[in-house]
Amino acid sequence: MAEAVTIADVCPSVSVVIPLYNAGRDLPDLLHCLRNQTYPSDRVQYLLVDNNSQDNTATLLAQAVPTLPGLQPLTEAEIQSSYAARNRGIHSATGDLILFTDGDCRPQPQWLERMVQPFADPAVGLVVGQLTALPGSHWLERYAKHRELMDQRYTLAHPLGAYGQTANLGVRRSALGLSGLFRPYLTTGGDADLCWRLQRSAPWTVAFAETAIVQHRHRSTWSGLMEQWHRYGTSNGYLHHLHGAKRQSPPSARRIFYILGRWLLKEVGLGVGSVVLGQKDWVQLVATPIDLWCDYVRYRGQQRSQLPAAAHTIEPYTPPTDLRPT
């Protein structure tokens, strides 16, 4: 006789961990997205972790408890780091699977459902969902959308190994026993670090759930965009120190002049007419020089990065006995 299929087989339990810092502006829309998930609500635990916010985040979380089944507000006030906040959530998680997103993200209604599906393969330890841009009218938001700045296909193709950004990432909870959790004192690069450690700890595979969509708001200020790219450089510096990631080479004047010359002759020369006719966004014409400046800022971030001694600490984790791999 065939073994009976249980609800746990069809719909495994899921814990969603979301770190929050001064998220009062974003929380109403985020909570709305969580309420609209198509996955069975009785199989989901929402762990929203306030990381010492100075706005009304805590108040909004408390008010939301009666309106979102499974919501459990948590606090991480000791360490100011989104990774420490995620660890706080993991320690309170009861789900077989743990999914991550961020406060400024908007998971689409079938996000949970589609992120869970690849885990039906017991060899899958990590699932990476896709990130797309929230609709934005500012020209910098349109630039980021045009360049697909947070597309997870790029992180999956990293030469050191596939990883996913924590804005849309899932992990099998049992896998964390060998790899440990996030480095709580790391401020950037923790997503790649965890994914690489997890894959080295056991022969887990990484699946790409391209239709599990989370929308992310891109930067709408020049300072915000520069801070983002400086942080990317800092992350690469940290990952070079921790994992031997290849360092970015210094900007070459010859390469810069070649790219700018090609940009003027081909992209601008051939594209102005399309902009005038309304067939192309003018932002696409200036994307190349913005790319070059972002590349320079990333290099500066890498050069200035200094990995804190405390960032070597990996927080241990012991999963429940029934979740440990055999």
Contacts in CASP RR format, 6 or more apart in sequence:
PFRMAT RR
TARGET T0000
AUTHOR 0000-0000-0000
METHOD contacts of the structure
MODEL  1
MAEAVTIADVCPSVSVVIPLYNAGRDLPDLLHCLRNQTYPSDRVQYLLVD
NNSQDNTATLLAQAVPTLPGLQPLTEAEIQSSYAARNRGIHSATGDLILF
TDGDCRPQPQWLERMVQPFADPAVGLVVGQLTALPGSHWLERYAKHRELM
DQRYTLAHPLGAYGQTANLGVRRSALGLSGLFRPYLTTGGDADLCWRLQR
SAPWTVAFAETAIVQHRHRSTWSGLMEQWHRYGTSNGYLHHLHGAKRQSP
PSARRIFYILGRWLLKEVGLGVGSVVLGQKDWVQLVATPIDLWCDYVRYR
GQQRSQLPAAAHTIEPYTPPTDLRPT
7 40 0 8 1.000
7 43 0 8 1.000
8 96 0 8 1.000
11 39 0 8 1.000
11 40 0 8 1.000
11 43 0 8 1.000
11 116 0 8 1.000
12 43 0 8 1.000
12 95 0 8 1.000
12 96 0 8 1.000
12 97 0 8 1.000
12 116 0 8 1.000
12 119 0 8 1.000
13 43 0 8 1.000
13 44 0 8 1.000
13 45 0 8 1.000
13 94 0 8 1.000
13 95 0 8 1.000
13 96 0 8 1.000
13 97 0 8 1.000
14 39 0 8 1.000
14 43 0 8 1.000
14 44 0 8 1.000
14 45 0 8 1.000
14 95 0 8 1.000
14 96 0 8 1.000
14 97 0 8 1.000
14 98 0 8 1.000
14 99 0 8 1.000
14 112 0 8 1.000
14 116 0 8 1.000
15 44 0 8 1.000
15 45 0 8 1.000
15 47 0 8 1.000
15 89 0 8 1.000
15 90 0 8 1.000
15 92 0 8 1.000
15 93 0 8 1.000
15 94 0 8 1.000
15 95 0 8 1.000
15 97 0 8 1.000
15 98 0 8 1.000
15 99 0 8 1.000
15 173 0 8 1.000
16 34 0 8 1.000
16 44 0 8 1.000
16 45 0 8 1.000
16 46 0 8 1.000
16 47 0 8 1.000
16 98 0 8 1.000
16 99 0 8 1.000
16 100 0 8 1.000
16 101 0 8 1.000
16 112 0 8 1.000
17 47 0 8 1.000
17 49 0 8 1.000
17 86 0 8 1.000
17 89 0 8 1.000
17 90 0 8 1.000
17 93 0 8 1.000
17 98 0 8 1.000
17 99 0 8 1.000
17 100 0 8 1.000
18 30 0 8 1.000
18 46 0 8 1.000
18 47 0 8 1.000
18 48 0 8 1.000
18 49 0 8 1.000
18 100 0 8 1.000
18 101 0 8 1.000
18 102 0 8 1.000
18 103 0 8 1.000
19 49 0 8 1.000
19 51 0 8 1.000
19 76 0 8 1.000
19 82 0 8 1.000
19 85 0 8 1.000
19 86 0 8 1.000
19 102 0 8 1.000
19 103 0 8 1.000
20 27 0 8 1.000
20 48 0 8 1.000
20 49 0 8 1.000
20 50 0 8 1.000
20 51 0 8 1.000
20 53 0 8 1.000
20 57 0 8 1.000
20 61 0 8 1.000
20 85 0 8 1.000
20 103 0 8 1.000
21 50 0 8 1.000
21 51 0 8 1.000
21 52 0 8 1.000
21 53 0 8 1.000
21 57 0 8 1.000
21 82 0 8 1.000
21 85 0 8 1.000
22 53 0 8 1.000
22 54 0 8 1.000
22 55 0 8 1.000
22 57 0 8 1.000
23 30 0 8 1.000
23 53 0 8 1.000
23 55 0 8 1.000
23 57 0 8 1.000
23 103 0 8 1.000
23 104 0 8 1.000
24 53 0 8 1.000
24 55 0 8 1.000
24 56 0 8 1.000
24 57 0 8 1.000
24 60 0 8 1.000
26 103 0 8 1.000
26 104 0 8 1.000
27 57 0 8 1.000
27 60 0 8 1.000
27 61 0 8 1.000
27 64 0 8 1.000
27 103 0 8 1.000
28 60 0 8 1.000
29 106 0 8 1.000
30 103 0 8 1.000
30 105 0 8 1.000
30 106 0 8 1.000
31 64 0 8 1.000
31 67 0 8 1.000
31 68 0 8 1.000
33 106 0 8 1.000
33 107 0 8 1.000
33 108 0 8 1.000
33 109 0 8 1.000
33 111 0 8 1.000
34 46 0 8 1.000
34 68 0 8 1.000
34 71 0 8 1.000
34 107 0 8 1.000
35 67 0 8 1.000
35 68 0 8 1.000
36 109 0 8 1.000
37 44 0 8 1.000
37 107 0 8 1.000
37 109 0 8 1.000
37 110 0 8 1.000
37 111 0 8 1.000
37 112 0 8 1.000
37 113 0 8 1.000
38 109 0 8 1.000
38 110 0 8 1.000
38 112 0 8 1.000
38 113 0 8 1.000
39 112 0 8 1.000
39 113 0 8 1.000
39 116 0 8 1.000
41 69 0 8 1.000
41 70 0 8 1.000
42 69 0 8 1.000
44 69 0 8 1.000
44 70 0 8 1.000
44 112 0 8 1.000
45 70 0 8 1.000
45 72 0 8 1.000
45 93 0 8 1.000
45 94 0 8 1.000
45 95 0 8 1.000
46 68 0 8 1.000
46 70 0 8 1.000
46 71 0 8 1.000
46 72 0 8 1.000
47 72 0 8 1.000
47 74 0 8 1.000
47 89 0 8 1.000
47 92 0 8 1.000
47 93 0 8 1.000
48 61 0 8 1.000
48 71 0 8 1.000
48 72 0 8 1.000
48 73 0 8 1.000
48 74 0 8 1.000
49 73 0 8 1.000
49 74 0 8 1.000
49 75 0 8 1.000
49 76 0 8 1.000
49 85 0 8 1.000
49 86 0 8 1.000
49 88 0 8 1.000
49 89 0 8 1.000
50 57 0 8 1.000
50 58 0 8 1.000
50 61 0 8 1.000
50 73 0 8 1.000
50 74 0 8 1.000
50 75 0 8 1.000
50 76 0 8 1.000
50 77 0 8 1.000
50 85 0 8 1.000
51 76 0 8 1.000
51 77 0 8 1.000
51 80 0 8 1.000
51 81 0 8 1.000
51 82 0 8 1.000
51 84 0 8 1.000
51 85 0 8 1.000
52 75 0 8 1.000
52 76 0 8 1.000
52 77 0 8 1.000
52 80 0 8 1.000
58 73 0 8 1.000
58 75 0 8 1.000
61 71 0 8 1.000
61 73 0 8 1.000
62 73 0 8 1.000
64 71 0 8 1.000
64 73 0 8 1.000
65 71 0 8 1.000
65 73 0 8 1.000
72 92 0 8 1.000
74 88 0 8 1.000
74 89 0 8 1.000
74 92 0 8 1.000
75 88 0 8 1.000
76 84 0 8 1.000
76 85 0 8 1.000
76 87 0 8 1.000
76 88 0 8 1.000
78 84 0 8 1.000
79 184 0 8 1.000
79 185 0 8 1.000
81 184 0 8 1.000
81 185 0 8 1.000
81 186 0 8 1.000
81 187 0 8 1.000
82 102 0 8 1.000
82 166 0 8 1.000
83 182 0 8 1.000
83 183 0 8 1.000
83 184 0 8 1.000
83 186 0 8 1.000
83 187 0 8 1.000
83 190 0 8 1.000
84 182 0 8 1.000
84 184 0 8 1.000
84 185 0 8 1.000
86 100 0 8 1.000
86 166 0 8 1.000
86 181 0 8 1.000
86 182 0 8 1.000
87 181 0 8 1.000
87 182 0 8 1.000
87 184 0 8 1.000
87 315 0 8 1.000
90 98 0 8 1.000
90 173 0 8 1.000
90 176 0 8 1.000
90 181 0 8 1.000
90 317 0 8 1.000
91 317 0 8 1.000
93 173 0 8 1.000
95 173 0 8 1.000
96 172 0 8 1.000
96 173 0 8 1.000
96 174 0 8 1.000
96 323 0 8 1.000
97 115 0 8 1.000
97 116 0 8 1.000
97 119 0 8 1.000
97 170 0 8 1.000
97 171 0 8 1.000
97 172 0 8 1.000
97 173 0 8 1.000
98 170 0 8 1.000
98 171 0 8 1.000
98 172 0 8 1.000
98 173 0 8 1.000
98 176 0 8 1.000
99 112 0 8 1.000
99 115 0 8 1.000
99 169 0 8 1.000
99 170 0 8 1.000
100 166 0 8 1.000
100 167 0 8 1.000
100 168 0 8 1.000
100 169 0 8 1.000
100 170 0 8 1.000
100 171 0 8 1.000
101 107 0 8 1.000
101 111 0 8 1.000
101 166 0 8 1.000
101 167 0 8 1.000
101 168 0 8 1.000
101 214 0 8 1.000
102 166 0 8 1.000
102 167 0 8 1.000
102 216 0 8 1.000
104 216 0 8 1.000
104 217 0 8 1.000
105 167 0 8 1.000
105 168 0 8 1.000
105 214 0 8 1.000
105 215 0 8 1.000
105 216 0 8 1.000
105 217 0 8 1.000
106 134 0 8 1.000
106 214 0 8 1.000
106 215 0 8 1.000
106 216 0 8 1.000
107 168 0 8 1.000
107 213 0 8 1.000
107 214 0 8 1.000
107 215 0 8 1.000
108 213 0 8 1.000
108 214 0 8 1.000
108 215 0 8 1.000
110 211 0 8 1.000
110 212 0 8 1.000
110 213 0 8 1.000
111 168 0 8 1.000
111 212 0 8 1.000
111 213 0 8 1.000
111 214 0 8 1.000
114 209 0 8 1.000
114 211 0 8 1.000
114 212 0 8 1.000
115 127 0 8 1.000
115 129 0 8 1.000
115 168 0 8 1.000
115 170 0 8 1.000
115 209 0 8 1.000
115 212 0 8 1.000
117 209 0 8 1.000
118 124 0 8 1.000
118 127 0 8 1.000
118 207 0 8 1.000
118 209 0 8 1.000
119 125 0 8 1.000
119 127 0 8 1.000
119 172 0 8 1.000
119 207 0 8 1.000
121 205 0 8 1.000
121 207 0 8 1.000
123 203 0 8 1.000
123 204 0 8 1.000
123 205 0 8 1.000
124 172 0 8 1.000
124 204 0 8 1.000
124 205 0 8 1.000
124 206 0 8 1.000
124 207 0 8 1.000
125 171 0 8 1.000
125 172 0 8 1.000
125 175 0 8 1.000
125 198 0 8 1.000
125 204 0 8 1.000
125 205 0 8 1.000
125 206 0 8 1.000
125 207 0 8 1.000
126 162 0 8 1.000
126 163 0 8 1.000
126 164 0 8 1.000
126 169 0 8 1.000
126 170 0 8 1.000
126 171 0 8 1.000
126 172 0 8 1.000
126 175 0 8 1.000
126 195 0 8 1.000
126 198 0 8 1.000
126 199 0 8 1.000
126 204 0 8 1.000
126 205 0 8 1.000
126 206 0 8 1.000
126 207 0 8 1.000
127 169 0 8 1.000
127 170 0 8 1.000
127 171 0 8 1.000
127 206 0 8 1.000
127 207 0 8 1.000
127 208 0 8 1.000
127 209 0 8 1.000
127 212 0 8 1.000
128 152 0 8 1.000
128 155 0 8 1.000
128 156 0 8 1.000
128 162 0 8 1.000
128 163 0 8 1.000
128 164 0 8 1.000
128 168 0 8 1.000
128 169 0 8 1.000
128 170 0 8 1.000
128 206 0 8 1.000
128 207 0 8 1.000
128 208 0 8 1.000
128 209 0 8 1.000
129 152 0 8 1.000
129 164 0 8 1.000
129 168 0 8 1.000
129 169 0 8 1.000
129 170 0 8 1.000
129 208 0 8 1.000
129 209 0 8 1.000
129 210 0 8 1.000
129 212 0 8 1.000
129 213 0 8 1.000
129 214 0 8 1.000
130 151 0 8 1.000
130 152 0 8 1.000
130 168 0 8 1.000
130 208 0 8 1.000
130 209 0 8 1.000
130 210 0 8 1.000
130 211 0 8 1.000
130 212 0 8 1.000
130 213 0 8 1.000
130 214 0 8 1.000
131 150 0 8 1.000
131 151 0 8 1.000
131 152 0 8 1.000
131 165 0 8 1.000
131 167 0 8 1.000
131 168 0 8 1.000
131 213 0 8 1.000
131 214 0 8 1.000
131 215 0 8 1.000
131 216 0 8 1.000
132 213 0 8 1.000
132 214 0 8 1.000
132 215 0 8 1.000
132 216 0 8 1.000
133 141 0 8 1.000
133 144 0 8 1.000
133 145 0 8 1.000
133 150 0 8 1.000
133 215 0 8 1.000
133 216 0 8 1.000
133 217 0 8 1.000
133 218 0 8 1.000
134 141 0 8 1.000
134 215 0 8 1.000
134 216 0 8 1.000
134 217 0 8 1.000
134 218 0 8 1.000
136 142 0 8 1.000
136 145 0 8 1.000
136 217 0 8 1.000
136 218 0 8 1.000
136 220 0 8 1.000
138 220 0 8 1.000
139 283 0 8 1.000
140 218 0 8 1.000
140 219 0 8 1.000
140 220 0 8 1.000
140 221 0 8 1.000
140 222 0 8 1.000
140 225 0 8 1.000
141 217 0 8 1.000
141 218 0 8 1.000
141 219 0 8 1.000
141 220 0 8 1.000
142 281 0 8 1.000
142 283 0 8 1.000
143 283 0 8 1.000
143 286 0 8 1.000
143 287 0 8 1.000
143 290 0 8 1.000
144 150 0 8 1.000
144 218 0 8 1.000
144 219 0 8 1.000
144 225 0 8 1.000
145 218 0 8 1.000
146 281 0 8 1.000
146 283 0 8 1.000
146 284 0 8 1.000
146 287 0 8 1.000
147 287 0 8 1.000
147 291 0 8 1.000
148 154 0 8 1.000
149 218 0 8 1.000
150 165 0 8 1.000
150 167 0 8 1.000
150 216 0 8 1.000
150 218 0 8 1.000
152 164 0 8 1.000
152 165 0 8 1.000
152 168 0 8 1.000
152 208 0 8 1.000
153 208 0 8 1.000
155 162 0 8 1.000
155 163 0 8 1.000
155 164 0 8 1.000
155 165 0 8 1.000
155 191 0 8 1.000
155 192 0 8 1.000
156 162 0 8 1.000
156 163 0 8 1.000
156 164 0 8 1.000
156 206 0 8 1.000
156 208 0 8 1.000
158 192 0 8 1.000
159 246 0 8 1.000
160 192 0 8 1.000
160 196 0 8 1.000
160 239 0 8 1.000
160 243 0 8 1.000
160 244 0 8 1.000
160 245 0 8 1.000
161 195 0 8 1.000
161 196 0 8 1.000
161 199 0 8 1.000
162 195 0 8 1.000
162 199 0 8 1.000
162 206 0 8 1.000
163 191 0 8 1.000
163 192 0 8 1.000
163 194 0 8 1.000
163 195 0 8 1.000
163 196 0 8 1.000
163 206 0 8 1.000
164 191 0 8 1.000
164 192 0 8 1.000
164 195 0 8 1.000
165 191 0 8 1.000
166 190 0 8 1.000
166 191 0 8 1.000
167 214 0 8 1.000
167 216 0 8 1.000
168 212 0 8 1.000
168 214 0 8 1.000
169 191 0 8 1.000
169 195 0 8 1.000
171 194 0 8 1.000
171 198 0 8 1.000
172 204 0 8 1.000
173 319 0 8 1.000
173 323 0 8 1.000
174 319 0 8 1.000
174 323 0 8 1.000
174 324 0 8 1.000
174 325 0 8 1.000
175 198 0 8 1.000
175 201 0 8 1.000
175 202 0 8 1.000
175 204 0 8 1.000
175 325 0 8 1.000
176 198 0 8 1.000
176 317 0 8 1.000
176 319 0 8 1.000
177 201 0 8 1.000
177 316 0 8 1.000
177 317 0 8 1.000
177 318 0 8 1.000
177 319 0 8 1.000
177 324 0 8 1.000
178 198 0 8 1.000
178 201 0 8 1.000
178 202 0 8 1.000
179 194 0 8 1.000
179 197 0 8 1.000
179 198 0 8 1.000
179 200 0 8 1.000
179 201 0 8 1.000
179 202 0 8 1.000
180 197 0 8 1.000
180 201 0 8 1.000
180 314 0 8 1.000
180 315 0 8 1.000
180 316 0 8 1.000
180 317 0 8 1.000
181 194 0 8 1.000
181 314 0 8 1.000
181 315 0 8 1.000
181 316 0 8 1.000
181 317 0 8 1.000
182 190 0 8 1.000
182 193 0 8 1.000
182 194 0 8 1.000
182 315 0 8 1.000
183 190 0 8 1.000
183 193 0 8 1.000
183 311 0 8 1.000
183 312 0 8 1.000
183 313 0 8 1.000
183 314 0 8 1.000
183 315 0 8 1.000
184 313 0 8 1.000
184 315 0 8 1.000
185 308 0 8 1.000
185 310 0 8 1.000
185 311 0 8 1.000
185 313 0 8 1.000
186 193 0 8 1.000
186 238 0 8 1.000
186 311 0 8 1.000
187 234 0 8 1.000
187 311 0 8 1.000
188 231 0 8 1.000
188 232 0 8 1.000
188 234 0 8 1.000
188 235 0 8 1.000
188 238 0 8 1.000
189 235 0 8 1.000
189 238 0 8 1.000
189 239 0 8 1.000
190 235 0 8 1.000
192 235 0 8 1.000
192 239 0 8 1.000
192 243 0 8 1.000
192 245 0 8 1.000
193 238 0 8 1.000
193 239 0 8 1.000
193 242 0 8 1.000
193 243 0 8 1.000
195 206 0 8 1.000
196 243 0 8 1.000
197 314 0 8 1.000
198 204 0 8 1.000
199 206 0 8 1.000
202 325 0 8 1.000
219 225 0 8 1.000
219 227 0 8 1.000
219 228 0 8 1.000
225 294 0 8 1.000
226 294 0 8 1.000
226 297 0 8 1.000
229 294 0 8 1.000
229 295 0 8 1.000
229 297 0 8 1.000
229 298 0 8 1.000
230 297 0 8 1.000
230 298 0 8 1.000
230 300 0 8 1.000
230 301 0 8 1.000
231 301 0 8 1.000
232 298 0 8 1.000
232 301 0 8 1.000
233 248 0 8 1.000
233 298 0 8 1.000
233 299 0 8 1.000
233 300 0 8 1.000
233 301 0 8 1.000
233 302 0 8 1.000
233 305 0 8 1.000
234 301 0 8 1.000
234 302 0 8 1.000
234 304 0 8 1.000
234 305 0 8 1.000
235 305 0 8 1.000
236 245 0 8 1.000
236 247 0 8 1.000
236 248 0 8 1.000
236 298 0 8 1.000
236 302 0 8 1.000
236 305 0 8 1.000
237 245 0 8 1.000
237 247 0 8 1.000
237 301 0 8 1.000
237 302 0 8 1.000
237 305 0 8 1.000
237 307 0 8 1.000
238 305 0 8 1.000
238 307 0 8 1.000
238 311 0 8 1.000
239 245 0 8 1.000
240 246 0 8 1.000
240 247 0 8 1.000
240 302 0 8 1.000
241 307 0 8 1.000
242 307 0 8 1.000
242 312 0 8 1.000
247 302 0 8 1.000
248 295 0 8 1.000
248 298 0 8 1.000
248 299 0 8 1.000
248 302 0 8 1.000
250 299 0 8 1.000
251 292 0 8 1.000
251 295 0 8 1.000
251 296 0 8 1.000
251 299 0 8 1.000
256 292 0 8 1.000
259 288 0 8 1.000
259 292 0 8 1.000
260 288 0 8 1.000
260 289 0 8 1.000
260 292 0 8 1.000
263 288 0 8 1.000
263 289 0 8 1.000
267 284 0 8 1.000
267 285 0 8 1.000
267 288 0 8 1.000
268 285 0 8 1.000
271 280 0 8 1.000
271 285 0 8 1.000
272 285 0 8 1.000
273 279 0 8 1.000
274 280 0 8 1.000
275 281 0 8 1.000
275 282 0 8 1.000
275 284 0 8 1.000
275 285 0 8 1.000
END
